[in-house]
Amino acid sequence: MAIKISTFSNQSGGNAFYKAVTHPLVAEKARHLVVHLQKSGPVAIYDPANQLADYAEFFPLADVEIAGLFVQDVDQIGRVFHNHAAQPITKIQDCKCKSILIASFDAEKVVGHVRHLLPANTPWFSFDAFRLPDEMVTDKRNYLANINFATNFAFFRDGGGHHTRIVTANYWGSYGAKHAQMWCWLVDEKGNKLAEWTDPLPEANASVVVDSAEIRKRFKLPDFTGQLFMHVIHAAGHDVVKYALDTYGDDAQVLSCTHDANAWPSDLYAGLPAPTENEEVVLWIQNSHPRTIPAGDISLNLMGDDKLVPMKQVIPPFGSYRLNIAELLPKARWPQQIEIQAGKNLVRPRYEIFSKNGHSRISHPNVERSDLKADKRLGDLGELLGKLHIVPAPILPTDRFTSWALPTPMSTAQTHMPVKLLVYDAHGTQVKEHKFGNLNRNHASVVNANELLGNMKLDGGYGHMEIIYDFSAGHEVDGWLHSLFRYEDRKSGHSAETSFGAHVFNTALVYKNEPQSYAGRAPGLSTRLFLRTGPSPYDTMCHLIYPASTPWHATSDTSLILTSEKGVEGARRNIRIPCSGSLLWRVSEMFTEDELQAAGKHGYVLIRDTTCRLFGYHGLVSGEAAFSLDHMFGF
């Protein structure tokens, strides 16, 4: 059964109550409250903000004797919880109870409004019984302020020659955060705590690095595979911990990268690729909650196939499980896609692909939305918004790499996908077009960009592709267009893949929330991207793309700002990318060795442009042995 909770919506953003009730530090106290209520019944429950049911999803109240349920909102009168129909709070004074539960945080404020209505001499309890320690609360006036829960999970592993490294910057400091700290909580596959620590964050914009090898040494830990939960205390500006996650190994061919999770669990994830004949695809099932995932609560199915195959394993609170998808879908083969029926048990999971040639790579599925319907206006907006939604991705140098594109349904409403693929050289000239047609939901249509180009040589050797809508093939679209992109280095045999969704890029006109801006209201017409640089012996590559839904400035005016690990600008290069063009570059070639040395082991590059919105991909290069690739993030 799916967890029935409100987590995140594109209209209202994240739900702080969900984070407050599932935070690793509060689980024991929240369970203790249930035990206390069991001993204090019958209990009258006042649920002023409709948060009781969400709490009970994680900490069931089945054994609590309930005397009555009371609400404040007239529209909530009559809703049922455990066979009790909600009554107006004005009737609580007639309730025969021994105690009262105020199903709210900051309960003193709530009680202040109704104290005269409560049965005389009756003790009351509230969710404040499992608040975080006061020193971890940023906004003390409003416990459920989103900024109090600037948190996220990360896949974290160290053992067998495999390591993980989280890299970000103290961007909260640039928004005015003072004395910020990061509280970290590391658990193993069984959900058992391995370590807990709090580190002060460095100065504003300075690098923040959490390396599994260093953590293992610091706490004298055995091999582990699990999760790292991070909570930034005294944050400002952003309530999500964004990061790049590198998987690296003692063997040079172990290398991949992915990025931050969405921080909120979803019912569905999609874009999980089926294996080729020479691969094993592992889905890391990582429980994001302080409750057990029962057997059968998580299922897989082929995209477009209603037959669900449930997972039989029981996953303990905050535990992890290595699921070989062949256990459930043995006949699934690339380029088929797999849908994950997650039931809101998981913050966006990771998958890992192991090839018979000894190489491996890690990536992530994406959140599949269930709240969308076709937008009939989009097909008529071409004169105003040009190409509209674009999913841009690199075509790596064709003399060495092979690049694939696989459109991925990412909404339950997408029964068909009318799309096409455009190919541009580095100078912004369109050189090829491939029409997919109106793809069915269960399609397995992948394009090999190298084969599409044939004997044509891209000027500069590389370029980029764009997945866009093809309204000549159909009009049932919703703006939630996604694609998976796969890259193979034919010389080393190593592969990487990444996936992302579409946006409208570089138009003066606004439609709904596009062109999206991460730092304010649409239109987003500027660039602020974070490029972590790999410590020795790794080099860092970056592929910047200048997509444009309508004709925009002829070239970008982009600054590459090499920033020291202490957050200080050390060197700057100015580049210009043609509209609809791209630039593939390496940090070692853009900056001198002296400049990189001065930036420190964990320096980074801030990519800034106030004239246009660029889209970027980053990765590390391990000599001739391996490379990694994923899309970048900004803050």
Summary of the structure (lengths in Angstrom):
residues: 635
radius of gyration: 25.6
end to end distance: 35.9
largest distance: 86.3
contacts: 2208
relative contact order: 0.10
helix: 15%
strand: 39%
